[in-house]
Amino acid sequence: MGKITLARTIAEKRHERGITQEQLAEFIGVTKASVSKWETGQSLPDLALLPGLAAYFNISIDELIGFRPDMTREEIRHFYRKTARAFTCRPLEEVMEECRKTAKEYYSCFPLLFQISSLMVNHCSLCKTPEEQNLILREAKELLTRVRTESRDVSLAKQALSLEAYCLIALCQPNEALDLLADEPSPYLPSEPLIASAWQMKDQPERAVTVLQAGIYQDLLGLLNQMSSYLGLCTNNPEAFRETWRRICILADVFQVQQLNPGVFLSICLGCAYGFLAQNDSTSALDALEKYVHCACGNIYPLQLHGDRYFDRLDNWLDDRLELGAAPPRNHAAIRQDIVNSVTENPAFLSLKDNPRFCALNLKLEKFAGSGSHQGGTTT
């Protein structure tokens, strides 16, 4: 938002008009001395005079006083990336305080408030105690409630609703999450085919192709996320668990999800390994971990959303539609280290520590972790 620049604005606009302080004073109905004090910052105009000054210079009152309630998209992206890096190298509370200060300063910039909430949610795991983590989650939830209820951007409000529900689940408030989301899913009728048809009628087939690719991509990721959640409910049903995992692998191979969106694939592989271990099936757990390590050590860095040869219109769509563009929600170096630690430092895999296959996977990840930033990259 910056500092109030009323004094400078009055002086600049007066010079642009080529008028004297006496002429401006006469128009507004004050003394020349008053105008002089305004321009030197010794005093401010009465509130009642601001509309007249703004009208005289043909600008808004916000422009007159130098008030800018919103950040631009590029400014939001810069703030997010800078803050994500700060979380990896500065004290958590110090960075959190900067987030709180920025949120207050731009309290009506809803895209920024959403991204600040996302930063809080993605980094609350750095807290030393559950109490501190819950405090940050509650702060994020309050900001998300404001975005959801007051933003006129329907898409942004929906994103805020989903992230707010996530906060409620993390805070162990399932009833509130169900109230927010509605207990039963509503019938789904995608709008992309209709939008594509409309663009075709306007003789813009390229726009139609982009819309449909974006719809397929989003539905693919949505399906994979739902199947991942379903895996968690099938732990006590080995047959359903194995079949769900088999179908996930087929879907991932068909659409090359390992390259298209490796973060989703890695998360599913890890969850599947947990599930197989819960069923005392260490062989299948290691199969899932081998897929994880193969993907993790592959050519997927720097991690960011992107298209491929099939989704060849996706890159521009992602950059245009997502507030942060294709950038990941956290610093690349932190993500890379978490990918490694999720296996090498994970207590869930203690039962495998003496297994030769698991030791080989650990060794491969450790070599990968020590291979330097040339593979992982960092956000600048």
C-alpha positions in Angstrom: 0.0 0.0 0.0 2.9 2.4 0.7 2.9 5.6 2.5 0.3 8.4 2.1 1.7 10.8 -0.5 -0.9 13.6 -0.3 1.7 16.4 -0.1 3.7 15.2 -3.1 0.6 14.5 -5.1 -0.8 18.0 -4.5 2.5 19.7 -5.5 2.9 17.5 -8.6 -0.6 17.9 -9.9 -0.5 21.7 -9.3 2.7 21.9 -11.3 1.2 19.7 -14.0 -1.7 22.2 -14.3 0.7 25.1 -14.3 -1.1 27.0 -11.5 0.1 28.8 -8.5 -0.5 28.1 -4.9 -2.7 31.2 -4.8 -4.9 29.9 -7.6 -5.4 26.5 -6.0 -6.1 28.2 -2.7 -8.7 30.4 -4.3 -10.5 27.5 -5.9 -10.6 25.4 -2.8 -11.4 28.3 -0.5 -8.4 28.3 1.7 -5.3 30.5 2.2 -2.1 30.3 0.2 -0.3 29.5 3.5 -2.6 26.4 3.9 -1.7 25.1 0.4 2.0 25.7 1.2 1.8 23.7 4.4 0.0 20.9 2.6 2.7 20.6 0.0 5.5 20.7 2.6 3.7 18.1 4.8 3.4 20.5 7.7 -0.4 19.9 7.8 -3.1 18.0 6.0 -6.3 19.3 4.3 -9.5 18.9 6.2 -11.3 15.7 5.3 -14.2 17.7 3.7 -11.8 19.3 1.2 -10.5 16.1 -0.3 -13.4 15.6 -2.7 -12.9 19.1 -4.1 -9.1 18.6 -4.5 -9.6 15.3 -6.2 -12.3 16.7 -8.5 -10.1 19.7 -9.4 -7.2 17.5 -10.4 -9.6 15.0 -12.1 -8.3 12.0 -10.0 -9.9 9.8 -7.4 -9.4 10.4 -3.7 -7.4 7.2 -3.5 -5.0 8.6 -6.1 -4.9 12.0 -4.4 -3.7 10.5 -1.1 -1.6 7.8 -2.7 -3.7 5.0 -1.3 -3.5 1.7 -3.2 -5.5 -1.1 -1.6 -4.4 -3.9 -3.8 -1.1 -5.6 -4.9 -0.8 -6.4 -8.6 -0.5 -10.1 -9.6 3.2 -9.8 -10.1 3.6 -8.1 -6.7 1.7 -11.0 -5.1 3.9 -13.5 -6.8 7.0 -11.7 -5.7 5.8 -11.5 -2.1 4.9 -15.2 -2.0 8.2 -16.4 -3.4 10.2 -14.1 -1.2 8.2 -15.2 1.9 8.4 -18.9 1.0 12.2 -18.6 0.9 12.2 -16.7 4.2 10.4 -19.6 5.9 13.4 -21.8 5.1 16.1 -19.6 6.5 14.6 -17.2 9.0 12.8 -17.7 12.4 9.2 -18.8 11.9 7.7 -16.2 14.2 9.6 -13.4 12.4 8.3 -14.4 9.0 4.8 -14.9 10.4 4.8 -11.4 11.8 5.6 -10.0 8.4 2.7 -12.0 7.0 0.3 -10.6 9.6 1.5 -7.1 9.0 1.1 -7.4 5.2 -2.4 -8.9 5.7 -3.5 -5.9 7.8 -2.0 -3.5 5.3 -3.8 -5.0 2.3 -6.8 -6.3 4.1 -9.1 -5.8 1.1 -6.7 -7.4 -1.4 -8.4 -10.8 -1.4 -6.0 -12.7 -3.8 -3.1 -11.6 -1.5 -5.0 -12.7 1.7 -5.6 -16.1 0.1 -1.9 -16.5 -0.7 -0.9 -15.4 2.8 -3.2 -18.1 4.2 -1.7 -20.6 1.9 1.8 -19.7 3.1 0.6 -20.2 6.7 -0.9 -23.5 6.0 2.1 -24.8 4.0 4.6 -23.8 6.7 2.8 -24.3 10.0 4.5 -27.7 10.2 7.7 -25.7 11.1 6.1 -24.9 14.5 7.7 -26.5 17.6 4.5 -27.4 19.3 0.9 -28.4 18.2 -0.4 -25.4 20.0 1.6 -23.0 17.9 0.6 -24.9 14.7 -3.1 -24.7 15.7 -2.8 -21.0 16.3 -1.4 -20.4 12.8 -4.1 -22.6 11.3 -6.8 -20.6 13.1 -5.2 -17.3 11.8 -5.2 -18.7 8.3 -8.8 -19.9 8.6 -9.9 -16.4 9.7 -8.3 -14.8 6.6 -9.9 -17.5 4.4 -13.3 -16.9 5.9 -12.9 -13.2 4.9 -11.9 -14.1 1.4 -14.7 -16.6 1.0 -17.5 -14.3 2.3 -16.4 -11.0 0.9 -14.5 -11.6 -2.4 -16.6 -11.1 -5.6 -14.3 -13.5 -7.4 -16.3 -16.8 -7.5 -13.2 -18.9 -8.3 -11.2 -17.4 -5.5 -14.0 -17.8 -3.0 -14.2 -21.5 -4.0 -10.5 -22.0 -3.4 -10.7 -20.2 -0.1 -13.6 -22.5 0.9 -11.6 -25.6 0.2 -8.5 -24.4 2.0 -10.7 -23.3 5.0 -12.2 -26.7 5.1 -8.6 -28.2 5.2 -7.8 -25.9 8.1 -10.9 -27.2 10.0 -9.9 -30.8 9.4 -6.4 -30.1 10.6 -7.9 -28.4 13.7 -9.9 -31.6 14.3 -13.2 -29.8 13.6 -15.0 -32.3 11.3 -18.5 -31.0 12.0 -17.6 -27.5 11.0 -15.9 -28.8 7.9 -19.0 -30.7 6.9 -21.2 -27.7 7.5 -18.9 -25.6 5.3 -18.7 -28.1 2.4 -22.2 -29.7 2.7 -22.3 -33.4 3.6 -23.4 -34.9 0.3 -21.7 -34.1 -3.1 -23.9 -32.5 -5.7 -24.2 -33.9 -9.2 -21.3 -32.7 -11.3 -21.8 -31.3 -14.8 -18.6 -29.9 -16.2 -19.0 -26.5 -18.0 -15.9 -26.9 -20.2 -17.6 -28.6 -23.1 -20.2 -25.8 -23.2 -17.5 -23.1 -23.0 -15.5 -24.9 -25.8 -18.6 -25.1 -28.0 -19.2 -21.3 -27.5 -15.6 -20.6 -28.6 -16.0 -22.8 -31.6 -19.2 -20.9 -32.6 -17.1 -17.7 -32.4 -14.6 -19.3 -34.8 -11.9 -19.5 -32.1 -11.0 -23.2 -32.0 -7.7 -22.6 -30.2 -9.6 -21.2 -27.2 -11.8 -24.2 -27.3 -8.8 -26.6 -27.2 -7.3 -24.7 -24.3 -10.5 -24.8 -22.3 -10.9 -28.6 -22.8 -7.3 -29.4 -22.0 -7.5 -27.4 -18.8 -10.7 -29.2 -17.9 -9.3 -32.7 -18.6 -6.1 -31.7 -16.5 -8.1 -30.5 -13.6 -10.5 -33.5 -13.6 -7.5 -35.9 -13.9 -5.9 -34.4 -10.8 -9.2 -34.3 -9.0 -9.8 -38.0 -9.7 -6.3 -38.9 -8.5 -6.7 -37.0 -5.3 -10.1 -38.7 -4.7 -8.6 -42.1 -5.3 -5.8 -41.3 -3.0 -8.3 -40.4 -0.2 -10.2 -43.6 -1.1 -7.0 -45.6 -0.5 -6.9 -44.4 3.0 -10.3 -45.9 3.6 -9.4 -49.2 2.1 -6.6 -50.2 4.5 -8.7 -52.8 6.1 -9.9 -54.2 2.7 -6.7 -55.5 1.0 -8.5 -56.4 -2.2 -10.0 -53.0 -2.7 -6.8 -51.3 -1.7 -4.7 -53.2 -4.2 -7.2 -52.7 -7.0 -7.4 -49.0 -6.3 -3.6 -48.8 -6.4 -3.5 -50.8 -9.6 -5.9 -48.4 -11.3 -4.0 -45.3 -10.0 -0.9 -46.7 -11.6 -2.6 -47.3 -14.9 -4.1 -43.8 -14.9 -0.7 -42.3 -13.9 1.1 -44.2 -16.7 -1.5 -43.3 -19.4 -1.3 -39.6 -18.6 2.4 -39.6 -17.5 1.5 -38.0 -14.2 5.0 -38.7 -12.9 6.3 -35.9 -15.2 3.1 -33.9 -15.5 2.5 -33.4 -11.8 5.1 -35.4 -9.8 4.0 -33.9 -6.5 0.6 -35.7 -6.7 2.2 -39.0 -7.8 4.8 -38.9 -5.0 2.1 -38.3 -2.4 0.1 -41.2 -3.6 3.1 -43.6 -3.6 3.9 -42.6 -0.1 0.4 -43.1 1.1 0.2 -46.5 -0.6 3.4 -47.6 1.1 1.9 -46.8 4.4 -1.2 -48.7 3.6 0.6 -51.9 2.5 2.7 -51.8 5.7 -0.5 -51.5 7.7 -1.5 -54.7 6.0 1.9 -56.4 6.7 2.6 -56.5 3.0 6.2 -55.2 3.0 6.8 -56.5 -0.6 4.1 -54.3 -2.0 5.1 -51.4 0.2 8.6 -51.6 -1.2 7.1 -51.7 -4.8 5.3 -48.4 -4.0 8.5 -46.9 -2.5 10.5 -47.9 -5.6 8.0 -46.0 -7.8 8.4 -43.1 -5.3 12.2 -43.1 -5.5 12.3 -43.5 -9.2 10.1 -40.5 -9.6 11.8 -38.4 -6.9 15.3 -39.0 -8.4 14.1 -38.4 -12.0 14.2 -35.3 -14.2 11.3 -33.5 -12.4 13.1 -30.5 -11.0 12.5 -27.7 -10.5 9.0 -28.8 -9.4 6.3 -26.7 -11.0 3.1 -27.2 -12.8 3.4 -27.6 -16.5 1.9 -29.2 -19.6 3.5 -31.8 -21.9 3.1 -33.0 -25.5 -0.5 -34.0 -24.9 -1.4 -31.0 -22.8 0.4 -28.6 -25.1 -1.8 -25.6 -24.3 -1.6 -25.9 -20.6 1.5 -23.8 -19.8 0.0 -20.4 -20.8 -3.3 -21.4 -19.1 -1.6 -22.2 -15.8 0.4 -18.9 -15.9 -2.6 -16.9 -16.7 -5.2 -18.5 -14.4 -3.1 -19.2 -11.3 -2.3 -16.3 -9.0 1.2 -17.7 -8.4 1.6 -18.9 -12.0 3.2 -22.4 -12.1 5.4 -21.9 -9.1 5.1 -24.4 -6.2 3.6 -23.4 -2.8 7.0 -23.6 -1.1 10.7 -23.0 -1.8 12.2 -25.6 -4.2 15.1 -26.5 -1.9 12.7 -27.2 1.0 10.4 -29.3 -1.2 13.4 -31.3 -2.5 14.7 -32.0 1.0 11.2 -33.0 2.2 10.9 -35.5 -0.6 14.0 -37.2 0.5 13.2 -37.0 4.3 9.8 -38.5 3.7 11.5 -41.8 3.2 14.9 -41.6 4.9 13.7 -39.9 8.1 10.2 -41.4 8.2 9.5 -43.4 11.4 6.7 -45.2 9.6 9.3 -47.2 7.7 11.3 -48.4 10.7 10.2 -51.9 10.2 12.0 -51.9 6.8 15.3 -50.5 8.1 17.1 -53.9 7.7 15.5 -54.8 4.4 18.1 -54.8 1.6 15.7 -53.2 -0.9 14.8 -50.4 1.5 18.5 -49.8 2.3 19.2 -49.5 -1.5 16.4 -47.0 -1.9 17.6 -45.0 1.1 21.1 -44.9 -0.4 19.8 -43.8 -3.7 17.9 -40.9 -2.1 20.8 -39.9 0.1 23.1 -39.7 -3.0 20.4 -37.7 -4.8 20.1 -35.3 -1.8 23.9 -34.8 -1.9 24.0 -34.3 -5.6 23.7 -30.5 -5.3 21.2 -27.8 -6.3 21.9 -28.2 -10.0 19.1 -30.8 -10.1 16.7 -29.2 -7.8 17.1 -25.5 -8.5 15.8 -22.7 -6.4 13.2 -19.9 -6.9 14.7 -16.6 -7.6 
